[in-house]
Amino acid sequence: MAMDAANIESLIREGIPGAEVRIEDLRGDGDHYAAHVEAAAFKGKTRVQQHKMVYDALQGRMGGELHALALQTSVPKDA
């Protein structure tokens, strides 16, 4: 069963409080998404650590319900 953008967004928001999250369905197939996540919690973390935080927030759904996620993370300019 595939996940929809709203599910992905809410999981990330729950896992990373205060994050700005934008989800894009890349192919319109509910299987390939891009996620843009901006969070103060990323400050001082490497890109790999930031991505791990997002994957952790998805609670093991990557590769199962969520097939492909192109991930972009950033720290807010004022953080």
N, CA, C and O atoms as CSV, one atom per row, in Angstrom:
chain,resi,resn,atom,element,x,y,z
A,1,MET,N,N,0.844,-1.191,0.000
A,1,MET,CA,C,0.000,0.000,0.000
A,1,MET,C,C,0.884,1.247,0.000
A,1,MET,O,O,1.802,1.364,0.812
A,2,ALA,N,N,0.608,2.161,-0.898
A,2,ALA,CA,C,1.417,3.376,-1.019
A,2,ALA,C,C,0.984,4.425,0.015
A,2,ALA,O,O,-0.135,4.395,0.528
A,3,MET,N,N,1.883,5.327,0.294
A,3,MET,CA,C,1.577,6.434,1.206
A,3,MET,C,C,1.206,7.648,0.373
A,3,MET,O,O,1.630,7.768,-0.777
A,4,ASP,N,N,0.416,8.549,0.945
A,4,ASP,CA,C,0.154,9.787,0.221
A,4,ASP,C,C,0.959,10.925,0.853
A,4,ASP,O,O,1.521,10.787,1.939
A,5,ALA,N,N,0.994,12.036,0.149
A,5,ALA,CA,C,1.818,13.171,0.571
A,5,ALA,C,C,1.450,13.651,1.971
A,5,ALA,O,O,2.328,14.027,2.748
A,6,ALA,N,N,0.168,13.641,2.297
A,6,ALA,CA,C,-0.271,14.112,3.621
A,6,ALA,C,C,0.276,13.225,4.734
A,6,ALA,O,O,0.662,13.723,5.791
A,7,ASN,N,N,0.313,11.901,4.500
A,7,ASN,CA,C,0.878,10.972,5.488
A,7,ASN,C,C,2.357,11.253,5.707
A,7,ASN,O,O,2.828,11.323,6.843
A,8,ILE,N,N,3.078,11.411,4.613
A,8,ILE,CA,C,4.521,11.667,4.695
A,8,ILE,C,C,4.769,12.956,5.460
A,8,ILE,O,O,5.603,13.008,6.364
A,9,GLU,N,N,4.030,13.996,5.084
A,9,GLU,CA,C,4.192,15.306,5.724
A,9,GLU,C,C,3.912,15.223,7.222
A,9,GLU,O,O,4.681,15.761,8.019
A,10,SER,N,N,2.828,14.562,7.618
A,10,SER,CA,C,2.495,14.521,9.042
A,10,SER,C,C,3.509,13.704,9.835
A,10,SER,O,O,3.827,14.068,10.968
A,11,LEU,N,N,4.026,12.611,9.276
A,11,LEU,CA,C,5.048,11.829,9.969
A,11,LEU,C,C,6.310,12.661,10.200
A,11,LEU,O,O,6.894,12.629,11.283
A,12,ILE,N,N,6.719,13.398,9.181
A,12,ILE,CA,C,7.926,14.227,9.316
A,12,ILE,C,C,7.690,15.330,10.345
A,12,ILE,O,O,8.556,15.598,11.178
A,13,ARG,N,N,6.518,15.973,10.288
A,13,ARG,CA,C,6.209,17.043,11.257
A,13,ARG,C,C,6.174,16.510,12.695
A,13,ARG,O,O,6.622,17.184,13.623
A,14,GLU,N,N,5.639,15.298,12.871
A,14,GLU,CA,C,5.603,14.699,14.214
A,14,GLU,C,C,7.014,14.361,14.689
A,14,GLU,O,O,7.354,14.578,15.852
A,15,GLY,N,N,7.833,13.828,13.779
A,15,GLY,CA,C,9.176,13.396,14.137
A,15,GLY,C,C,10.168,14.531,14.309
A,15,GLY,O,O,11.144,14.405,15.048
A,16,ILE,N,N,9.916,15.640,13.624
A,16,ILE,CA,C,10.802,16.809,13.698
A,16,ILE,C,C,9.925,18.038,13.957
A,16,ILE,O,O,9.579,18.770,13.029
A,17,PRO,N,N,9.568,18.257,15.234
A,17,PRO,CA,C,8.678,19.370,15.566
A,17,PRO,C,C,9.231,20.710,15.070
A,17,PRO,O,O,10.425,20.990,15.182
A,18,GLY,N,N,8.340,21.517,14.526
A,18,GLY,CA,C,8.727,22.842,14.048
A,18,GLY,C,C,9.269,22.849,12.631
A,18,GLY,O,O,9.617,23.907,12.107
A,19,ALA,N,N,9.346,21.681,12.002
A,19,ALA,CA,C,9.875,21.605,10.632
A,19,ALA,C,C,8.878,22.187,9.633
A,19,ALA,O,O,7.664,22.041,9.772
A,20,GLU,N,N,9.436,22.852,8.621
A,20,GLU,CA,C,8.642,23.271,7.463
A,20,GLU,C,C,8.781,22.144,6.458
A,20,GLU,O,O,9.897,21.781,6.087
A,21,VAL,N,N,7.673,21.588,6.015
A,21,VAL,CA,C,7.714,20.417,5.142
A,21,VAL,C,C,6.905,20.680,3.884
A,21,VAL,O,O,5.768,21.150,3.949
A,22,ARG,N,N,7.500,20.374,2.742
A,22,ARG,CA,C,6.784,20.463,1.464
A,22,ARG,C,C,7.020,19.150,0.723
A,22,ARG,O,O,8.164,18.760,0.488
A,23,ILE,N,N,5.939,18.475,0.358
A,23,ILE,CA,C,6.013,17.189,-0.331
A,23,ILE,C,C,5.488,17.358,-1.753
A,23,ILE,O,O,4.473,18.014,-1.986
A,24,GLU,N,N,6.198,16.756,-2.688
A,24,GLU,CA,C,5.820,16.834,-4.093
A,24,GLU,C,C,5.709,15.412,-4.639
A,24,GLU,O,O,6.625,14.611,-4.451
A,25,ASP,N,N,4.617,15.088,-5.304
A,25,ASP,CA,C,4.464,13.791,-5.956
A,25,ASP,C,C,5.103,13.926,-7.338
A,25,ASP,O,O,4.548,14.580,-8.221
A,26,LEU,N,N,6.263,13.312,-7.521
A,26,LEU,CA,C,7.059,13.540,-8.725
A,26,LEU,C,C,6.438,12.986,-10.002
A,26,LEU,O,O,6.566,13.586,-11.069
A,27,ARG,N,N,5.768,11.846,-9.895
A,27,ARG,CA,C,5.231,11.211,-11.096
A,27,ARG,C,C,3.713,11.122,-11.104
A,27,ARG,O,O,3.118,10.665,-12.080
A,28,GLY,N,N,3.091,11.557,-10.026
A,28,GLY,CA,C,1.639,11.437,-9.943
A,28,GLY,C,C,1.182,10.014,-9.685
A,28,GLY,O,O,0.006,9.687,-9.852
A,29,ASP,N,N,2.140,9.152,-9.268
A,29,ASP,CA,C,1.790,7.744,-9.072
A,29,ASP,C,C,1.684,7.357,-7.601
A,29,ASP,O,O,1.429,6.196,-7.281
A,30,GLY,N,N,1.882,8.335,-6.693
A,30,GLY,CA,C,1.806,8.048,-5.271
A,30,GLY,C,C,2.941,7.157,-4.792
A,30,GLY,O,O,2.844,6.546,-3.728
A,31,ASP,N,N,4.003,7.081,-5.561
A,31,ASP,CA,C,5.099,6.178,-5.243
A,31,ASP,C,C,6.463,6.870,-5.216
A,31,ASP,O,O,7.398,6.385,-4.579
A,32,HIS,N,N,6.570,7.994,-5.904
A,32,HIS,CA,C,7.843,8.715,-5.999
A,32,HIS,C,C,7.621,10.160,-5.569
A,32,HIS,O,O,6.930,10.929,-6.237
A,33,TYR,N,N,8.224,10.507,-4.440
A,33,TYR,CA,C,8.021,11.837,-3.872
A,33,TYR,C,C,9.334,12.577,-3.712
A,33,TYR,O,O,10.408,11.980,-3.647
A,34,ALA,N,N,9.217,13.889,-3.651
A,34,ALA,CA,C,10.326,14.738,-3.230
A,34,ALA,C,C,9.868,15.410,-1.945
A,34,ALA,O,O,8.729,15.867,-1.846
A,35,ALA,N,N,10.758,15.467,-0.966
A,35,ALA,CA,C,10.451,16.137,0.297
A,35,ALA,C,C,11.473,17.240,0.522
A,35,ALA,O,O,12.681,17.023,0.432
A,36,HIS,N,N,10.963,18.421,0.815
A,36,HIS,CA,C,11.806,19.559,1.166
A,36,HIS,C,C,11.528,19.830,2.639
A,36,HIS,O,O,10.409,20.185,3.010
A,37,VAL,N,N,12.543,19.663,3.471
A,37,VAL,CA,C,12.350,19.788,4.913
A,37,VAL,C,C,13.341,20.815,5.452
A,37,VAL,O,O,14.553,20.675,5.289
A,38,GLU,N,N,12.804,21.849,6.097
A,38,GLU,CA,C,13.629,22.885,6.714
A,38,GLU,C,C,13.350,22.868,8.213
A,38,GLU,O,O,12.203,23.005,8.637
A,39,ALA,N,N,14.402,22.700,9.014
A,39,ALA,CA,C,14.196,22.594,10.455
A,39,ALA,C,C,15.394,23.128,11.227
A,39,ALA,O,O,16.543,22.874,10.868
A,40,ALA,N,N,15.112,23.863,12.283
A,40,ALA,CA,C,16.165,24.355,13.168
A,40,ALA,C,C,16.911,23.188,13.806
A,40,ALA,O,O,18.089,23.311,14.143
A,41,ALA,N,N,16.225,22.050,13.972
A,41,ALA,CA,C,16.834,20.852,14.578
A,41,ALA,C,C,18.013,20.338,13.750
A,41,ALA,O,O,18.834,19.574,14.257
A,42,PHE,N,N,18.106,20.747,12.483
A,42,PHE,CA,C,19.196,20.300,11.616
A,42,PHE,C,C,20.493,21.078,11.848
A,42,PHE,O,O,21.554,20.686,11.363
A,43,LYS,N,N,20.400,22.177,12.589
A,43,LYS,CA,C,21.578,23.034,12.772
A,43,LYS,C,C,22.739,22.252,13.388
A,43,LYS,O,O,22.570,21.551,14.385
A,44,GLY,N,N,23.919,22.384,12.779
A,44,GLY,CA,C,25.114,21.718,13.282
A,44,GLY,C,C,25.226,20.255,12.881
A,44,GLY,O,O,26.192,19.581,13.240
A,45,LYS,N,N,24.237,19.762,12.134
A,45,LYS,CA,C,24.258,18.363,11.706
A,45,LYS,C,C,24.706,18.272,10.241
A,45,LYS,O,O,24.460,19.179,9.445
A,46,THR,N,N,25.362,17.165,9.905
A,46,THR,CA,C,25.744,16.946,8.511
A,46,THR,C,C,24.493,16.619,7.700
A,46,THR,O,O,23.441,16.310,8.261
A,47,ARG,N,N,24.616,16.688,6.391
A,47,ARG,CA,C,23.494,16.354,5.504
A,47,ARG,C,C,23.035,14.914,5.771
A,47,ARG,O,O,21.835,14.639,5.807
A,48,VAL,N,N,23.987,14.004,5.957
A,48,VAL,CA,C,23.643,12.603,6.230
A,48,VAL,C,C,22.846,12.492,7.535
A,48,VAL,O,O,21.860,11.757,7.596
A,49,GLN,N,N,23.263,13.212,8.571
A,49,GLN,CA,C,22.541,13.184,9.848
A,49,GLN,C,C,21.137,13.779,9.690
A,49,GLN,O,O,20.174,13.274,10.267
A,50,GLN,N,N,21.033,14.855,8.902
A,50,GLN,CA,C,19.728,15.477,8.658
A,50,GLN,C,C,18.797,14.479,7.963
A,50,GLN,O,O,17.636,14.332,8.346
A,51,HIS,N,N,19.315,13.800,6.942
A,51,HIS,CA,C,18.495,12.838,6.206
A,51,HIS,C,C,18.093,11.679,7.113
A,51,HIS,O,O,16.966,11.192,7.026
A,52,LYS,N,N,19.000,11.232,7.982
A,52,LYS,CA,C,18.679,10.149,8.915
A,52,LYS,C,C,17.535,10.563,9.838
A,52,LYS,O,O,16.665,9.750,10.151
A,53,MET,N,N,17.533,11.826,10.274
A,53,MET,CA,C,16.439,12.315,11.124
A,53,MET,C,C,15.098,12.192,10.394
A,53,MET,O,O,14.094,11.796,10.986
A,54,VAL,N,N,15.094,12.536,9.109
A,54,VAL,CA,C,13.856,12.442,8.328
A,54,VAL,C,C,13.457,10.972,8.167
A,54,VAL,O,O,12.293,10.622,8.364
A,55,TYR,N,N,14.412,10.113,7.813
A,55,TYR,CA,C,14.090,8.698,7.654
A,55,TYR,C,C,13.591,8.100,8.966
A,55,TYR,O,O,12.661,7.293,8.967
A,56,ASP,N,N,14.208,8.495,10.092
A,56,ASP,CA,C,13.741,8.025,11.400
A,56,ASP,C,C,12.297,8.461,11.647
A,56,ASP,O,O,11.496,7.697,12.185
A,57,ALA,N,N,11.969,9.695,11.251
A,57,ALA,CA,C,10.608,10.214,11.425
A,57,ALA,C,C,9.600,9.395,10.608
A,57,ALA,O,O,8.427,9.305,10.971
A,58,LEU,N,N,10.061,8.806,9.514
A,58,LEU,CA,C,9.172,7.998,8.659
A,58,LEU,C,C,8.964,6.592,9.207
A,58,LEU,O,O,8.250,5.788,8.608
A,59,GLN,N,N,9.582,6.299,10.337
A,59,GLN,CA,C,9.315,5.075,11.101
A,59,GLN,C,C,9.399,3.793,10.271
A,59,GLN,O,O,8.503,2.950,10.321
A,60,GLY,N,N,10.478,3.657,9.511
A,60,GLY,CA,C,10.713,2.414,8.792
A,60,GLY,C,C,9.884,2.208,7.540
A,60,GLY,O,O,9.878,1.111,6.981
A,61,ARG,N,N,9.192,3.227,7.092
A,61,ARG,CA,C,8.339,3.057,5.905
A,61,ARG,C,C,9.110,3.175,4.587
A,61,ARG,O,O,8.583,2.790,3.543
A,62,MET,N,N,10.329,3.692,4.604
A,62,MET,CA,C,11.122,3.795,3.377
A,62,MET,C,C,11.382,2.398,2.830
A,62,MET,O,O,11.733,1.483,3.575
A,63,GLY,N,N,11.209,2.243,1.533
A,63,GLY,CA,C,11.455,0.949,0.907
A,63,GLY,C,C,10.260,0.018,0.976
A,63,GLY,O,O,10.204,-0.974,0.249
A,64,GLY,N,N,9.306,0.324,1.837
A,64,GLY,CA,C,8.095,-0.487,1.941
A,64,GLY,C,C,6.933,0.279,1.340
A,64,GLY,O,O,6.719,0.273,0.128
A,65,GLU,N,N,6.175,0.950,2.231
A,65,GLU,CA,C,5.035,1.754,1.770
A,65,GLU,C,C,5.497,2.944,0.944
A,65,GLU,O,O,4.788,3.416,0.056
A,66,LEU,N,N,6.695,3.418,1.251
A,66,LEU,CA,C,7.238,4.583,0.550
A,66,LEU,C,C,8.402,4.118,-0.292
A,66,LEU,O,O,9.458,3.770,0.235
A,67,HIS,N,N,8.215,4.111,-1.596
A,67,HIS,CA,C,9.190,3.513,-2.496
A,67,HIS,C,C,10.397,4.423,-2.730
A,67,HIS,O,O,11.536,3.994,-2.544
A,68,ALA,N,N,10.164,5.659,-3.131
A,68,ALA,CA,C,11.272,6.554,-3.467
A,68,ALA,C,C,11.010,7.953,-2.924
A,68,ALA,O,O,9.929,8.514,-3.101
A,69,LEU,N,N,12.018,8.501,-2.260
A,69,LEU,CA,C,11.893,9.843,-1.701
A,69,LEU,C,C,13.167,10.615,-2.002
A,69,LEU,O,O,14.241,10.282,-1.501
A,70,ALA,N,N,13.038,11.656,-2.831
A,70,ALA,CA,C,14.160,12.560,-3.096
A,70,ALA,C,C,14.119,13.593,-1.982
A,70,ALA,O,O,13.148,14.340,-1.857
A,71,LEU,N,N,15.161,13.635,-1.182
A,71,LEU,CA,C,15.131,14.427,0.035
A,71,LEU,C,C,16.052,15.634,-0.053
A,71,LEU,O,O,17.216,15.512,-0.434
A,72,GLN,N,N,15.527,16.793,0.298
A,72,GLN,CA,C,16.324,18.012,0.412
A,72,GLN,C,C,16.088,18.560,1.805
A,72,GLN,O,O,14.945,18.784,2.205
A,73,THR,N,N,17.176,18.780,2.550
A,73,THR,CA,C,17.051,19.319,3.897
A,73,THR,C,C,17.833,20.613,4.000
A,73,THR,O,O,18.818,20.818,3.291
A,74,SER,N,N,17.380,21.489,4.898
A,74,SER,CA,C,18.084,22.746,5.125
A,74,SER,C,C,17.759,23.283,6.509
A,74,SER,O,O,16.786,22.880,7.146
A,75,VAL,N,N,18.608,24.208,6.954
A,75,VAL,CA,C,18.418,24.886,8.232
A,75,VAL,C,C,17.844,26.267,7.912
A,75,VAL,O,O,18.306,26.919,6.976
A,76,PRO,N,N,16.841,26.725,8.677
A,76,PRO,CA,C,16.301,28.069,8.424
A,76,PRO,C,C,17.416,29.116,8.580
A,76,PRO,O,O,18.297,28.981,9.429
A,77,LYS,N,N,17.359,30.145,7.754
A,77,LYS,CA,C,18.407,31.172,7.773
A,77,LYS,C,C,18.556,31.843,9.143
A,77,LYS,O,O,19.648,32.291,9.494
A,78,ASP,N,N,17.472,31.916,9.914
A,78,ASP,CA,C,17.528,32.605,11.210
A,78,ASP,C,C,17.803,31.665,12.379
A,78,ASP,O,O,17.732,32.083,13.535
A,79,ALA,N,N,18.117,30.394,12.092
A,79,ALA,CA,C,18.363,29.427,13.178
A,79,ALA,C,C,19.798,29.510,13.673
A,79,ALA,O,O,20.182,28.773,14.581
